[in-house]
Amino acid sequence: MDERDILKRISALVEEEQTLREKAPSSSPDYEHGPDNERLKRLEEDLDQCWDLLRQRRAKRQYGENPDEAAVRPVKQVEGYES
């Protein structure tokens, strides 16, 4: 997957995320446990992985390494960066 593919994937994920957030009832207590919320969580994880992959590729290119050697990292690893 090259950078253009990653950016297209990011755009599609962001678009889906915005659509789900727009239709989300803001005050429904049941919503936070519904299927849309689970999908939102997965979208956020996928986005984090895509952004991480893009950063890896750019860093490898910047330092003269092969960007194609960058790989998608597990969600737990990518999400752990925020801690």
N, C-alpha and C positions, 0 to 999 in steps of 0.2 A: 504494500500500500504506500503510494507516494504522498507527498504533502497535499497535492490537490485533492486526492481521494479522501484524505483525513479531514481536510477543510469542508468538503462536501458532506461528509458524514456528520461533522459537528453542526453544520447548518441544518441538516435534516433533524438531528436530535433536538436542537434548540427550537425549531419550528414545532415539533411534536410536544415538547415541554410547554411551550407557550399556549398551545391549543388546549392541553389538559388543564393548565392553570386558569385559563379563561372560563372554562366550563365548571370549574370546581366551586361548589357552594362554600362560601367563606365562613359560615357559622355552623355547618352541620357536624356534630360530634362523630357521626358514623363515617364521615368522609375520610378521616385520617386512617381508617382501617380498611378502606375499600380498595377495589382493584386498580382504580386510577392512581391512588396514592402509592401502591406498590410499583406501578409503572413509572411514576415520577421518580421514585427512589432509584430504580434501575436506570432510568435516563440520566440521572445525576451521576451515577457510577460510570456509565458508559462515556459520558462527557469528560469526566475526570481522566479516564483512561486515554481517550483520544487526545486531550490536551497534553497529557504526559508523554504520549508517543510523539506528538509534534515537537515538543521541547527536546526530547531525546534526539530526534532526527536533526534538528537545527544545531544542537550542541555538537553532535558528531561531525556534521559538515563544517562547522566553525573551526574545529580542531583537527581537520584533515582526515577524519575517519570516515568510514563508509556508512552513510545514513541508513542503508538497507539492513544494517546489523541491529538497528533499534527494534525492540520487541514490546508488545503489549505486556504490561506488568499486571499482576493480580490486583483485584479491587482492594483487598486488605492492605497491600503495600502502598498503592496510590492514595488511598483514603488516609493512611497513617501519616502522610506528609503534613496534614493539617494539625496534628497533635503537637 
